[in-house]
């Protein structure tokens, strides 16, 4: 069973924004900005979650959002705010 779910809020040619959900509870938001070689992201968490859960969330973002849209990346940079 998936631990996190993502609902797209908006999409442009070089960026996407998602609400992050766990079950039916909103945990925060991820803003992704794509360049030729790097994906820059801002992860804003509004709930208290552990550092391990944050790492699980970053892994899910990389697997489900970055890889699924076919962006060729060499690096994912994540700025986390909690």
GIDAFEN-V135319 format. One record per residue. N is the residue number from 1. RES is the residue in one small letter. PHI is phi in radians with two decimals (* if undefined). BURIAL is + if it has 24 or more other C-alpha atoms within 12 Angstrom, else -. D_LAST is the distance of its C-alpha to the last C-alpha in whole Angstrom. Layout:
n/res/phi/burial/d_last
N/RES/PHI/BURIAL/D_LAST
N/RES/PHI/BURIAL/D_LAST
//
This chain:
n/res/phi/burial/d_last
1/x/*/-/25
2/x/-1.15/-/22
3/x/-1.56/-/18
4/x/-2.24/+/17
5/x/-2.24/+/18
6/x/-2.21/+/18
7/x/-2.00/+/19
8/x/-1.20/-/20
9/x/-1.66/-/20
10/x/-2.75/-/22
11/x/-2.60/-/24
12/x/-2.18/-/26
13/x/-1.15/-/28
14/x/-2.21/-/25
15/x/-2.72/+/22
16/x/-2.57/+/20
17/x/-2.30/+/17
18/x/-2.34/+/16
19/x/-1.48/+/15
20/x/-1.78/+/13
21/x/-2.12/+/15
22/x/-2.14/-/16
23/x/1.00/-/19
24/x/-1.94/-/19
25/x/-1.74/-/16
26/x/-1.31/-/13
27/x/-1.69/+/10
28/x/2.85/+/9
29/x/-2.56/+/11
30/x/-2.16/+/12
31/x/-1.94/+/14
32/x/-1.96/+/17
33/x/-2.27/+/20
34/x/-1.76/+/23
35/x/-2.03/-/25
36/x/-1.13/-/28
37/x/-2.15/-/27
38/x/-2.33/-/23
39/x/-1.88/+/20
40/x/-1.67/+/17
41/x/-2.48/+/14
42/x/-2.07/+/11
43/x/-1.89/+/8
44/x/-1.89/+/6
45/x/-1.83/+/5
46/x/-1.74/-/6
47/x/-1.92/-/7
48/x/-1.40/-/7
49/x/-2.31/-/9
50/x/-1.37/-/10
51/x/-1.07/-/10
52/x/-1.13/-/14
53/x/-1.17/-/12
54/x/-1.11/+/10
55/x/-1.11/-/13
56/x/-1.04/-/15
57/x/-1.16/+/13
58/x/-1.07/+/14
59/x/-1.08/-/17
60/x/-1.13/-/18
61/x/-1.07/+/16
62/x/-1.09/+/19
63/x/-1.27/-/22
64/x/-1.55/-/22
65/x/-1.76/+/21
66/x/-1.20/+/22
67/x/-1.18/-/25
68/x/-1.25/-/26
69/x/-1.61/-/26
70/x/1.36/-/28
71/x/-1.38/+/27
72/x/-1.39/-/28
73/x/-2.26/-/26
74/x/-1.83/-/26
75/x/-2.68/-/22
76/x/-2.03/+/19
77/x/-1.89/-/16
78/x/-2.11/+/13
79/x/-1.80/-/10
80/x/-1.84/-/7
81/x/-2.20/-/4
82/x/-2.29/-/0
//
